[in-house]
Amino acid sequence: MAYKIATKAVPIFKQTFNLYGKSLSLTICFNSVIIGWQFDLFDNGENEFICKGAGLSVNCPSLITEPVDFVIIMTDKSGYGFNGIKLGDIDSRLELHILKKEEWFEIIRATV
């Protein structure tokens, strides 16, 4: 089951949530140089970063190679299917979801 991550159209957005048995702190940053979003994910229970400065790109699973059992996916609810070009896109048409890796692989298998 995918969970939607709440976002705000601000240059840096932080939130903490509990999911999949972990307490996680997520920091999402808009990078005006690359015109895109990056994130840091911190595991509060282990007191360590899962990743720092990871990129977010539409329909591309972040964390796929990290030693965690979930991914973060940016989707384009407008149907255009391309990355945002301005900060406000994160609220107007882009969404973030987190789901188990196995669920992601099953979606891929079903669409191929």
C-alpha positions in Angstrom: 0.0 0.0 0.0 1.4 3.4 -1.0 1.4 6.3 1.4 1.2 9.9 0.2 3.8 12.2 1.7 2.5 15.6 2.5 4.4 18.4 0.8 4.5 22.2 0.8 5.8 24.5 -1.9 8.6 26.0 0.2 12.3 25.8 -0.5 13.0 23.5 2.4 10.3 21.3 4.0 10.8 19.0 6.9 8.6 16.3 8.5 8.8 13.3 10.7 6.6 10.2 10.4 6.5 6.6 11.5 6.2 4.0 8.7 7.2 0.4 8.2 8.4 0.2 11.8 10.7 3.1 11.5 10.7 6.7 12.8 11.9 8.8 9.8 12.7 12.4 9.3 12.4 13.7 5.7 13.8 17.0 4.5 12.8 18.0 1.0 14.8 20.8 -0.7 14.1 22.7 -4.0 17.4 23.1 -5.8 17.1 26.2 -8.0 20.4 25.4 -9.8 19.2 22.0 -11.2 15.6 23.1 -11.0 14.5 20.0 -9.1 14.0 18.4 -5.7 16.4 16.6 -3.5 15.9 15.0 -0.1 17.6 13.7 3.0 16.1 10.8 4.9 17.1 10.2 8.5 16.3 7.1 10.6 15.6 8.4 14.1 15.7 5.0 15.7 19.2 4.1 14.3 20.3 7.7 14.6 21.8 7.7 11.1 21.1 9.0 7.6 19.6 6.6 5.1 20.5 9.1 2.3 21.6 12.7 1.9 21.0 14.8 -1.2 19.1 12.1 -3.1 17.3 13.2 -6.2 13.6 13.1 -7.0 12.4 12.6 -10.5 9.0 11.8 -11.8 8.3 8.0 -11.9 11.8 7.1 -10.9 12.1 5.3 -7.5 14.5 6.9 -5.1 16.2 4.6 -2.5 16.1 1.6 -4.9 19.7 0.7 -4.2 19.7 1.7 -0.5 19.5 -1.1 2.2 15.8 -0.3 3.1 12.7 -2.1 2.0 10.9 0.9 0.6 11.2 3.5 -2.2 10.0 7.1 -2.6 8.3 7.9 -5.9 7.5 11.4 -7.3 4.4 11.2 -9.5 2.8 13.8 -11.9 -0.9 13.8 -11.2 -1.5 16.1 -14.2 -0.7 13.2 -16.5 2.1 15.1 -18.3 4.7 12.8 -16.8 7.6 15.3 -16.6 9.5 16.9 -13.8 8.6 20.2 -12.3 10.1 23.4 -13.5 9.2 25.7 -10.6 8.8 25.4 -6.8 5.0 25.5 -6.9 4.8 22.3 -9.0 5.3 20.2 -5.8 1.8 21.2 -4.6 0.0 21.8 -7.9 0.8 18.7 -9.8 3.6 16.6 -8.3 3.1 14.2 -5.4 5.4 12.0 -3.3 4.6 8.5 -2.3 6.4 5.9 -0.3 5.8 2.2 -0.8 7.5 -1.2 -0.3 10.1 -2.1 -2.9 8.2 -5.4 -3.6 5.1 -3.4 -4.3 7.0 -1.2 -6.7 8.5 -4.2 -8.5 5.0 -5.7 -8.8 3.7 -2.5 -10.4 6.5 -2.7 -12.9 5.9 -6.4 -13.7 2.2 -5.7 -14.2 2.8 -2.9 -16.7 5.5 -4.6 -18.8 
